[in-house]
Structures are given as structure tokens and as C-alpha cells.
Amino acid sequence: MNNRIIIIGGGIAGISAIKAIREVDSEIEIHMISNEKFYPYNRLRLTKGLFGNLSEEAILLQKREWYEANSVKLYINKEVTRIDVEEHEVILDDDSRLKFSKLLLASGAHNFTPPIEGIDKQNVYTIRHLEDAWVVKDIVLEKKKPLTIGGGIQGLETAWELNQHGAEVAIAEIQSRLMPMQLDIKASQILHSIIESYNIKVYLETQVHKILGENSVTGVSREDGLQISCDMVVYNAGVRPNIKYIKDTPINFNKGVIVNNKMETSVQDIYAAGDVAEFKSRISGLWNIAIEQGKLAGYNMIGMDKVYKDIVPVTTLNAFGISLFSMGNVDEGKCDYSLIEESSENKVYKRIFIHENKIAGAIVIGDTKKSPILKSAIENQILVDEFDLSKIFIESEIITRKE
Ligand SMILES: Cc1cc2nc3c(=O)[nH]c(=O)nc-3n(C[C@H](O)[C@H](O)[C@H](O)COP(=O)(O)OP(=O)(O)OC[C@H]3O[C@@H](n4cnc5c(N)ncnc54)[C@H](O)[C@@H]3O)c2cc1C
């Protein structure tokens, strides 16, 4: 058998795998196949800097020369349509076949299209690829009343960028508060009121039922009849892994490709990492996890024996004039007690959640410069007695709340 690694997908999981492989092995052939027209780029920038410089060159994950310097053969604008597991081959959209000794599925995910009547109208968008961001940027020159569906991190970042570009923005969120997975009730309220202070209207418990308008958008409606006027919609309703090309293979999948803690799939020599992978019944959909899984798959594909340990998800938001950090267990029902500091004008809110005497989670709104200290404490399960609280809190202001 040849000695060639093929990586399907030019995202951060695939790039992280290459870096890990090249740390150890400079010889093995690496081929990366991407169905996008561009060199691999930083997807986070699409909403974090929508109106910044979004040229391909400005957001590349690696400089173009990096691929040659690392002996990586990069295929741009080529799609893997099938895998021949028996023959150890991938088949591309031009019917060419490439042999592999190890294969990494790093094909990521696509944005889920919610089943809303009228979602196929003109002026309804979603942002996953660079071109999507360009289209939204252009259309905002004409359309001034966007509505974002989904009050998660990407929806909020999009709303903020559009607001800063002079648009009259509204947000529709199905849940009863913003970012319920990452924030407690108080933090959600603070965020909500800060957002509304920018004249952005937030509609909670709002499941958009229909997008109104003949061809182009004139508004949306809820099942109870409430109508919200808008002239464009940007939806962000979660993701679904890109697994079409494995459907007629013996590779086990559920929502994503099922992997064990070595990032191995059910088929020998085939690995998966990042948004396409389902580990412990979960699709992470997160950048840091894609990096970690990609790295681990890279090491294991060249014969190392690394085990993936669940990493604690971190959320950061820099928008609406604030910084926000949330990490770990922020569910008061699952903690013994918490330590809180809050300012009366609601500009600062810090809360550390303690479980079994360890720092289990944290929320910070305001100055998040010290959040790496909290990140490390949560990752390393530091005992609260061993943690210097004065690094985070003004001690005289701490309130202890028993849960
Ligand atoms: C706008 C936006 C903002 C985000 N913000 C955050 C954030 O703040 N924090 C966070 O943690 N995460 C964020 N995410 C999620 C994060 O970007 C993903 O978790 C991460 O990109 C996953 O990396 P990946 O390499 O697994 O997949 P992807 O980045 O999806 O890359 C996979 C690549 O494979 C290609 N591909 C798919 N199928 C094939 C095929 N058959 N053949 C060849 N190529 C194929 C895809 O087109 C894509 O280029 C954001 C995502 C978006 C879209």
C-alpha cells in the first residue's frame, strides 16, 4: 500500500492534522482536498469581521507558501463524492481516484436550513462560506432592515456587525432568553439590555413561522400572528455535518461520523475530526474542539497513540461594546454554590460556579482580560481554596450564593 494521507476538507481540523503530522513526520505524502474556491481560511472571521477586510488573502489560515514548504498537495475547488473503502480510494467530482493509506474526514458542516415557509425567497441568507459573507456585505448596501434568526453567538455577531453598518436590526430567538446554554438568567438579562441599548430589537420566544413577501422579503411572522417587518433575513439555526459522500460506505454515522477517543471511525485507517465528527453522541460545532480533534487524528494517523480528552467549551463574544466570556458548568442547579460580583450599572458581572469544591464554570461580562486565569482553573479543576480570588474579584464585593 502507498504511504499517503488524504484529508477531505480544507478547514481548521484538517490544517491542525497537517501541523501535527509534520511535527513528527516530514516524509509522508499529504493531500488535502477542498471543495471551496479558496485556500483554507479562518471561518470565524466571517462574522467577527463582516465589514472588515474579508479578502481571501486577509483571512488565510496559512500563507500560500506554507503548503509547498510542508509538502502538502492542496486541491482547490475539488469535491470528494465517494470513498471506495475496499480499494482505499477517494473519488473526486471529476471521477479521478486517489489512493490513500490513511484518510481523514474533516469535511465540517453546513448551516441547517430551518423548515420555515418562504426560506427560499430572495434576500434570505446564511453565512458559512466566504462568498456568503461577501453577498451579505453587498446586499446591506441596499437593504437596511435585516432580521437575524437565532440569538446564538454567530447570530449576535452578525446582528452587531449589521447594526454598526447603520442597519435597523432585529433578532428573533426561539428560547426565552439569549444564550441560555452559556449564560445564567442575570447575564442573559444584562446582555439583552445592552443589545437593546443599540436600538436592536430582540424578540424572545419567537419561532419564525413564515417569511413574508412576494419574491423579496417584507417581514416575518410568528404562529400567533405577530408580524415583524424586515427587508432581509440572515438565519443561523445550527449546523449539520457534511457526510453525503460516506452514505454508501460501511463507515458508521449518526448525525455525524461516529468516532472513538482516538478519532478512529468504524473503518480501519479512516479517521474523522472537527464539525463532521460525532464523539460521545455530540457534534461540537466549535473551533477549539476542531483544532484538538484534528491534531489528535493527525498524530494517530502516523502511528502515535494519543487519546482525546473532552475539552471544556469556551464562548467569547466581543460585540455591543462589551466582552463576554463563558466556560464550563454555568448551571446553578448543578453547582454547590457560586461567587458573584456585579456592578450596579450592569457593566460588570462575574460569577464563578463551584462544584465539589472545584471551580467548575464561570461567566464574565465586562473586562475579560483575566479570563485565561479562569480558563486554566476550570480546565485543571483547581480547588477553590487554592485559587486566588483577588485575581478575578474585588474581594469586598463578592456575594456568595448557595444553590
Ligand atoms: C460565521 C461563523 C462563525 C463562527 N464562530 C465561532 C466561534 O466564535 N467560536 C467557535 O468555537 N466556533 C465558531 N464557529 C464554528 C467553527 O467555525 C467550526 O467549528 C470550525 O470551522 C470547524 O472546522 P472544520 O475544519 O471541522 O470544518 P469546516 O470549517 O466546516 O471546514 C470543512 C471544509 O471541508 C469542505 N468540504 C465539505 N465536504 C467536502 C467534500 N466532500 N470534499 C471536499 N471538501 C469538502 C467544506 O466546504 C469546508 O471548506 C463559527 C462558524 C461560522 C460559520
The ligand as an SDF file (V2000), in Angstrom:
LIG
                    3D

 53 58  0  0  0  0  0  0  0  0999 V2000
  -19.5250   32.5460   10.7110 C   0  0  0  0  0  0  0  0  0  0  0  0
  -19.0690   31.5550   11.7230 C   0  0  0  0  0  0  0  0  0  0  0  0
  -18.6490   31.9750   12.9790 C   0  0  0  0  0  0  0  0  0  0  0  0
  -18.2080   31.0400   13.9200 C   0  0  0  0  0  0  0  0  0  0  0  0
  -17.8260   31.4710   15.1490 N   0  0  0  0  0  0  0  0  0  0  0  0
  -17.3770   30.5700   16.0500 C   0  0  0  0  0  0  0  0  0  0  0  0
  -16.9180   30.9950   17.3340 C   0  0  0  0  0  0  0  0  0  0  0  0
  -16.9740   32.1770   17.6790 O   0  0  0  0  0  0  0  0  0  0  0  0
  -16.4140   30.0470   18.1830 N   0  0  0  0  0  0  0  0  0  0  0  0
  -16.3550   28.7180   17.8350 C   0  0  0  0  0  0  0  0  0  0  0  0
  -15.8820   27.8960   18.6290 O   0  0  0  0  0  0  0  0  0  0  0  0
  -16.7910   28.2890   16.6210 N   0  0  0  0  0  0  0  0  0  0  0  0
  -17.3070   29.1750   15.7300 C   0  0  0  0  0  0  0  0  0  0  0  0
  -17.7400   28.7330   14.5070 N   0  0  0  0  0  0  0  0  0  0  0  0
  -17.6780   27.2910   14.2060 C   0  0  0  0  0  0  0  0  0  0  0  0
  -16.2990   26.9360   13.6600 C   0  0  0  0  0  0  0  0  0  0  0  0
  -16.0270   27.7420   12.5630 O   0  0  0  0  0  0  0  0  0  0  0  0
  -16.2830   25.4530   13.2660 C   0  0  0  0  0  0  0  0  0  0  0  0
  -16.4400   24.6880   14.4410 O   0  0  0  0  0  0  0  0  0  0  0  0
  -14.9800   25.0570   12.5670 C   0  0  0  0  0  0  0  0  0  0  0  0
  -14.7920   25.8200   11.4070 O   0  0  0  0  0  0  0  0  0  0  0  0
  -14.9770   23.5690   12.2180 C   0  0  0  0  0  0  0  0  0  0  0  0
  -13.8320   23.2750   11.4810 O   0  0  0  0  0  0  0  0  0  0  0  0
  -13.7870   22.0020   10.4930 P   0  0  0  0  0  0  0  0  0  0  0  0
  -12.4160   22.0200    9.9090 O   0  0  0  0  0  0  0  0  0  0  0  0
  -14.2530   20.8120   11.2100 O   0  0  0  0  0  0  0  0  0  0  0  0
  -14.8830   22.2780    9.3750 O   0  0  0  0  0  0  0  0  0  0  0  0
  -15.0990   23.4650    8.3430 P   0  0  0  0  0  0  0  0  0  0  0  0
  -14.5490   24.7400    8.8350 O   0  0  0  0  0  0  0  0  0  0  0  0
  -16.5570   23.4090    8.0070 O   0  0  0  0  0  0  0  0  0  0  0  0
  -14.2580   23.0320    7.0750 O   0  0  0  0  0  0  0  0  0  0  0  0
  -14.5910   21.9080    6.3080 C   0  0  0  0  0  0  0  0  0  0  0  0
  -14.2460   22.1530    4.8710 C   0  0  0  0  0  0  0  0  0  0  0  0
  -14.4940   20.9650    4.1120 O   0  0  0  0  0  0  0  0  0  0  0  0
  -15.1380   21.2900    2.8900 C   0  0  0  0  0  0  0  0  0  0  0  0
  -15.8360   20.0970    2.3740 N   0  0  0  0  0  0  0  0  0  0  0  0
  -17.0350   19.6140    2.7640 C   0  0  0  0  0  0  0  0  0  0  0  0
  -17.3440   18.4940    2.0860 N   0  0  0  0  0  0  0  0  0  0  0  0
  -16.3170   18.2720    1.2340 C   0  0  0  0  0  0  0  0  0  0  0  0
  -16.0610   17.2710    0.2630 C   0  0  0  0  0  0  0  0  0  0  0  0
  -16.9070   16.2560    0.0460 N   0  0  0  0  0  0  0  0  0  0  0  0
  -14.9170   17.3490   -0.4770 N   0  0  0  0  0  0  0  0  0  0  0  0
  -14.0330   18.3610   -0.2530 C   0  0  0  0  0  0  0  0  0  0  0  0
  -14.2280   19.3400    0.6580 N   0  0  0  0  0  0  0  0  0  0  0  0
  -15.3550   19.2880    1.4020 C   0  0  0  0  0  0  0  0  0  0  0  0
  -16.0550   22.4210    3.3030 C   0  0  0  0  0  0  0  0  0  0  0  0
  -16.5240   23.1860    2.2180 O   0  0  0  0  0  0  0  0  0  0  0  0
  -15.1070   23.2230    4.2040 C   0  0  0  0  0  0  0  0  0  0  0  0
  -14.2940   24.0600    3.4370 O   0  0  0  0  0  0  0  0  0  0  0  0
  -18.2000   29.6560   13.5700 C   0  0  0  0  0  0  0  0  0  0  0  0
  -18.6300   29.2390   12.3020 C   0  0  0  0  0  0  0  0  0  0  0  0
  -19.0670   30.1690   11.3920 C   0  0  0  0  0  0  0  0  0  0  0  0
  -19.5460   29.7140   10.0350 C   0  0  0  0  0  0  0  0  0  0  0  0
  1  2  1  0
  2  3  1  0
  2 52  2  0
  3  4  2  0
  4  5  1  0
  4 50  1  0
  5  6  2  0
  6  7  1  0
  6 13  1  0
  7  8  2  0
  7  9  1  0
  9 10  1  0
 10 11  2  0
 10 12  1  0
 12 13  2  0
 13 14  1  0
 14 15  1  0
 14 50  1  0
 15 16  1  0
 16 17  1  0
 16 18  1  0
 18 19  1  0
 18 20  1  0
 20 21  1  0
 20 22  1  0
 22 23  1  0
 23 24  1  0
 24 25  2  0
 24 26  1  0
 24 27  1  0
 27 28  1  0
 28 29  2  0
 28 30  1  0
 28 31  1  0
 31 32  1  0
 32 33  1  0
 33 34  1  0
 33 48  1  0
 34 35  1  0
 35 36  1  0
 35 46  1  0
 36 37  1  0
 36 45  1  0
 37 38  2  0
 38 39  1  0
 39 40  1  0
 39 45  2  0
 40 41  1  0
 40 42  2  0
 42 43  1  0
 43 44  2  0
 44 45  1  0
 46 47  1  0
 46 48  1  0
 48 49  1  0
 50 51  2  0
 51 52  1  0
 52 53  1  0
M  END
$$$$
